[in-house]
Amino acid sequence: MKSDVQALFEPKIDDILSDPVFLAVLKRDNLTVDDILQMIETYHQNKPAKPN
C-alpha cells in the first residue's frame, strides 16, 4: 500500500516517458518509448498473482 507521501510525489508513467533526461538515456541505449511500454506490458502479463 502506498503512503500519502508516495502517492503525492511518485511521478506518473506518462511524465517519466516524456522527461527529456529519460528520453536522452533511452536514445543513448538505443531504446524507444515503445520498447519501455512493451516491457511494462510483458511484466503485467507475466507477474505472479498477489497472495491473498
PyRosetta script that sets phi, psi and omega in degrees:
from pyrosetta import init, pose_from_sequence

init()
pose = pose_from_sequence("MKSDVQALFEPKIDDILSDPVFLAVLKRDNLTVDDILQMIETYHQNKPAKPN")
pose.set_psi(1, 136.2)
pose.set_omega(1, 179.8)
pose.set_phi(2, -82.5)
pose.set_psi(2, 142.6)
pose.set_omega(2, 174.1)
pose.set_phi(3, -79.7)
pose.set_psi(3, 166.8)
pose.set_omega(3, 177.5)
pose.set_phi(4, -60.2)
pose.set_psi(4, -35.0)
pose.set_omega(4, -179.8)
pose.set_phi(5, -66.9)
pose.set_psi(5, -44.2)
pose.set_omega(5, 178.3)
pose.set_phi(6, -61.4)
pose.set_psi(6, -45.5)
pose.set_omega(6, -179.0)
pose.set_phi(7, -62.6)
pose.set_psi(7, -33.3)
pose.set_omega(7, -178.3)
pose.set_phi(8, -74.5)
pose.set_psi(8, -37.7)
pose.set_omega(8, -172.0)
pose.set_phi(9, -108.6)
pose.set_psi(9, -6.2)
pose.set_omega(9, 179.8)
pose.set_phi(10, -77.5)
pose.set_psi(10, 123.6)
pose.set_omega(10, -177.7)
pose.set_phi(11, -70.7)
pose.set_psi(11, 151.9)
pose.set_omega(11, 175.0)
pose.set_phi(12, -76.6)
pose.set_psi(12, 151.0)
pose.set_omega(12, -177.4)
pose.set_phi(13, -58.6)
pose.set_psi(13, -37.3)
pose.set_omega(13, 178.7)
pose.set_phi(14, -62.2)
pose.set_psi(14, -36.6)
pose.set_omega(14, 177.6)
pose.set_phi(15, -66.6)
pose.set_psi(15, -41.2)
pose.set_omega(15, 179.3)
pose.set_phi(16, -65.4)
pose.set_psi(16, -45.7)
pose.set_omega(16, -175.6)
pose.set_phi(17, -69.8)
pose.set_psi(17, -12.5)
pose.set_omega(17, 177.4)
pose.set_phi(18, -109.8)
pose.set_psi(18, 3.6)
pose.set_omega(18, -179.7)
pose.set_phi(19, -71.5)
pose.set_psi(19, 129.3)
pose.set_omega(19, -177.6)
pose.set_phi(20, -59.6)
pose.set_psi(20, -36.5)
pose.set_omega(20, 179.0)
pose.set_phi(21, -68.3)
pose.set_psi(21, -43.8)
pose.set_omega(21, 177.7)
pose.set_phi(22, -60.8)
pose.set_psi(22, -43.3)
pose.set_omega(22, 179.7)
pose.set_phi(23, -64.3)
pose.set_psi(23, -36.4)
pose.set_omega(23, 177.5)
pose.set_phi(24, -65.5)
pose.set_psi(24, -40.1)
pose.set_omega(24, 177.8)
pose.set_phi(25, -65.2)
pose.set_psi(25, -42.2)
pose.set_omega(25, 176.9)
pose.set_phi(26, -58.4)
pose.set_psi(26, -47.3)
pose.set_omega(26, -179.1)
pose.set_phi(27, -60.6)
pose.set_psi(27, -44.1)
pose.set_omega(27, 178.7)
pose.set_phi(28, -58.0)
pose.set_psi(28, -37.0)
pose.set_omega(28, -176.6)
pose.set_phi(29, -92.2)
pose.set_psi(29, 10.1)
pose.set_omega(29, -179.4)
pose.set_phi(30, 58.2)
pose.set_psi(30, 40.3)
pose.set_omega(30, 177.5)
pose.set_phi(31, -118.1)
pose.set_psi(31, 163.0)
pose.set_omega(31, 176.7)
pose.set_phi(32, -125.1)
pose.set_psi(32, 167.1)
pose.set_omega(32, 175.1)
pose.set_phi(33, -59.8)
pose.set_psi(33, -38.1)
pose.set_omega(33, 178.0)
pose.set_phi(34, -61.3)
pose.set_psi(34, -36.8)
pose.set_omega(34, 176.1)
pose.set_phi(35, -60.2)
pose.set_psi(35, -43.9)
pose.set_omega(35, -179.0)
pose.set_phi(36, -67.1)
pose.set_psi(36, -43.4)
pose.set_omega(36, 178.6)
pose.set_phi(37, -62.2)
pose.set_psi(37, -38.4)
pose.set_omega(37, 177.3)
pose.set_phi(38, -65.4)
pose.set_psi(38, -40.6)
pose.set_omega(38, 178.4)
pose.set_phi(39, -63.0)
pose.set_psi(39, -41.7)
pose.set_omega(39, 178.5)
pose.set_phi(40, -63.6)
pose.set_psi(40, -43.8)
pose.set_omega(40, 179.6)
pose.set_phi(41, -62.9)
pose.set_psi(41, -43.1)
pose.set_omega(41, 178.3)
pose.set_phi(42, -61.6)
pose.set_psi(42, -41.8)
pose.set_omega(42, 177.2)
pose.set_phi(43, -59.7)
pose.set_psi(43, -47.7)
pose.set_omega(43, -178.6)
pose.set_phi(44, -61.4)
pose.set_psi(44, -35.5)
pose.set_omega(44, 179.4)
pose.set_phi(45, -72.4)
pose.set_psi(45, -28.4)
pose.set_omega(45, -172.3)
pose.set_phi(46, -109.0)
pose.set_psi(46, -4.9)
pose.set_omega(46, -176.4)
pose.set_phi(47, -68.6)
pose.set_psi(47, 145.7)
pose.set_omega(47, 179.2)
pose.set_phi(48, -67.2)
pose.set_psi(48, 152.0)
pose.set_omega(48, 178.3)
pose.set_phi(49, -66.1)
pose.set_psi(49, 149.5)
pose.set_omega(49, 176.8)
pose.set_phi(50, -69.8)
pose.set_psi(50, 136.0)
pose.set_omega(50, 176.1)
pose.set_phi(51, -68.0)
pose.set_psi(51, 147.2)
pose.set_omega(51, -179.5)
pose.set_phi(52, -82.8)
pose.dump_pdb("model.pdb")
